[in-house]
Amino acid sequence: MALYNLEISDGRFSIQPNLSYYTKIKIFLAGIFLCFAVVPFVPIAHDIKFFLYLIGAGLCCYVVYEFLFLANVKIIFDQGTRKVYKKIPGIYTKTLMDFEEIRLVNDTSYGLLVYTIGAKSTRFVKNYPISEPFSDTKKGHREQLEFETTILEPLMEFIK
């Protein structure tokens, strides 16, 4: 499934659950372009230009944060070590839990269904999302069914 960048190889099952952030990043990049490439040529007051430049700088910081710490996050299930890792490429890899501790939690705290994993002992304290939020529409149900058949079922077989 392209939305999750699923990779299964060498005893590793990895997904990127936040790839939909790329759409928001592209929209913000368009806003940054408008702030820094178009605003200098628009005949408006200096104070308004300065304010628009500040907005552009804030958008830049937010895009860098989302790109580095949200969109590129990989959840890796390693059969060799029987552990689950959270990897931010080029920055760090964190061990989350053992395969024996994994508990699948359906989180609906914001009105949308999100599949998360958590350790059995702390499943209500810290959960890690492995899916995008699914809405209660036909499209959302179709995406949920596709996620369950393409990613969730192979994942559950992989960690047994």
C-alpha positions as CSV (number, residue, x, y, z in Angstrom):
1,M,0.0,0.0,0.0
2,A,1.7,3.2,-1.2
3,L,0.2,5.4,1.5
4,Y,2.2,3.6,4.2
5,N,5.4,2.8,2.3
6,L,5.2,-0.9,3.4
7,E,8.5,-2.8,3.2
8,I,8.8,-6.5,4.1
9,S,12.4,-7.9,3.8
10,D,15.1,-9.7,5.7
11,G,12.9,-10.4,8.7
12,R,11.8,-6.7,8.9
13,F,8.3,-5.2,8.5
14,S,8.4,-1.5,8.3
15,I,5.7,1.2,7.7
16,Q,5.6,4.9,7.6
17,P,2.2,5.8,9.2
18,N,2.4,9.5,8.6
19,L,3.0,9.8,4.9
20,S,-0.2,11.9,4.5
21,Y,1.8,14.8,6.1
22,Y,3.5,15.3,2.7
23,T,0.3,16.8,1.3
24,K,0.2,19.4,4.1
25,I,3.9,20.0,3.6
26,K,3.4,20.7,-0.1
27,I,0.6,23.2,0.7
28,F,2.7,25.0,3.3
29,L,5.6,25.1,0.8
30,A,3.3,26.9,-1.6
31,G,2.5,29.4,1.2
32,I,6.2,29.9,1.9
33,F,6.8,30.5,-1.8
34,L,4.1,33.1,-1.8
35,C,5.6,34.8,1.3
36,F,9.1,35.0,0.0
37,A,8.8,35.1,-3.8
38,V,5.7,37.1,-4.5
39,V,5.3,39.5,-1.5
40,P,8.5,41.5,-2.3
41,F,7.0,42.6,-5.6
42,V,3.5,43.5,-4.3
43,P,3.1,47.2,-3.6
44,I,2.0,47.0,0.1
45,A,3.3,48.7,3.3
46,H,6.6,47.7,4.8
47,D,4.9,46.6,8.0
48,I,2.6,44.2,6.2
49,K,5.5,42.8,4.3
50,F,7.4,42.3,7.5
51,F,4.4,40.5,9.0
52,L,4.1,38.2,5.9
53,Y,7.8,37.4,6.1
54,L,7.3,36.4,9.8
55,I,4.5,34.1,8.7
56,G,6.7,32.6,6.0
57,A,9.5,32.0,8.6
58,G,7.0,30.3,10.9
59,L,5.8,28.1,8.1
60,C,9.4,27.2,7.3
61,C,10.1,26.1,10.8
62,Y,6.8,24.1,10.9
63,V,7.6,22.4,7.6
64,V,11.0,21.4,8.8
65,Y,9.6,20.0,12.0
66,E,6.9,18.0,10.2
67,F,9.3,16.7,7.6
68,L,11.9,15.6,10.1
69,F,9.9,14.4,13.1
70,L,6.5,13.4,11.7
71,A,6.4,12.5,8.0
72,N,9.6,10.4,7.9
73,V,9.0,8.4,11.1
74,K,9.2,4.6,10.4
75,I,7.8,1.9,12.7
76,I,10.0,-1.2,12.3
77,F,9.1,-4.7,13.4
78,D,12.3,-6.8,13.6
79,Q,11.8,-10.6,13.7
80,G,15.5,-11.1,14.5
81,T,15.4,-9.3,17.8
82,R,11.6,-9.6,18.2
83,K,11.4,-5.9,19.0
84,V,9.6,-2.8,17.6
85,Y,11.5,0.3,16.8
86,K,10.6,3.8,16.0
87,K,13.2,5.3,13.5
88,I,13.6,8.9,12.5
89,P,16.1,8.5,9.6
90,G,19.5,10.2,10.3
91,I,18.5,11.2,13.8
92,Y,17.8,8.2,16.1
93,T,16.2,4.8,16.5
94,K,14.2,4.1,19.6
95,T,13.2,0.7,20.9
96,L,9.5,0.8,21.7
97,M,8.7,-2.7,23.0
98,D,9.1,-6.5,22.5
99,F,6.7,-8.5,20.3
100,E,5.3,-10.2,23.4
101,E,4.3,-6.8,24.8
102,I,2.4,-5.5,21.7
103,R,-1.2,-4.7,22.2
104,L,-3.3,-3.4,19.3
105,V,-5.5,-0.5,20.4
106,N,-8.3,1.1,18.4
107,D,-8.1,4.7,19.4
108,T,-11.2,6.8,18.8
109,S,-10.5,9.7,21.2
110,Y,-10.9,12.4,18.5
111,G,-13.9,10.9,16.8
112,L,-11.8,9.2,14.1
113,L,-10.5,5.6,14.3
114,V,-6.7,5.2,14.5
115,Y,-5.0,1.9,14.9
116,T,-2.2,2.2,17.5
117,I,0.2,-0.2,19.2
118,G,1.1,0.0,22.9
119,A,2.8,-2.2,25.5
120,K,0.4,-4.3,27.4
121,S,1.5,-2.7,30.7
122,T,1.2,0.9,29.5
123,R,-1.2,0.7,26.6
124,F,-3.3,3.6,27.9
125,V,-0.3,5.7,28.7
126,K,1.7,5.7,25.5
127,N,0.5,4.5,22.2
128,Y,2.2,4.7,18.8
129,P,-0.1,5.2,15.7
130,I,0.4,2.7,12.9
131,S,-2.4,4.1,10.7
132,E,-3.9,7.3,9.5
133,P,-7.2,8.4,11.0
134,F,-10.2,6.8,9.3
135,S,-13.4,8.8,9.0
136,D,-16.9,7.4,9.3
137,T,-17.7,7.8,5.6
138,K,-17.7,5.4,2.6
139,K,-14.2,6.5,1.7
140,G,-13.0,6.1,5.3
141,H,-14.5,2.6,5.5
142,R,-12.9,1.6,2.2
143,E,-9.5,2.9,3.4
144,Q,-9.9,1.1,6.7
145,L,-10.7,-2.2,5.0
146,E,-7.7,-1.7,2.7
147,F,-5.4,-1.0,5.6
148,E,-6.7,-4.0,7.5
149,T,-6.2,-6.4,4.6
150,T,-3.0,-5.0,3.3
151,I,-1.1,-4.0,6.4
152,L,-2.8,-5.1,9.6
153,E,-3.3,-8.8,8.8
154,P,0.2,-9.4,7.5
155,L,1.6,-7.5,10.5
156,M,-0.3,-9.7,13.0
157,E,1.0,-12.8,11.2
158,F,4.5,-11.3,11.2
159,I,4.7,-10.7,14.9
160,K,3.3,-14.1,16.0
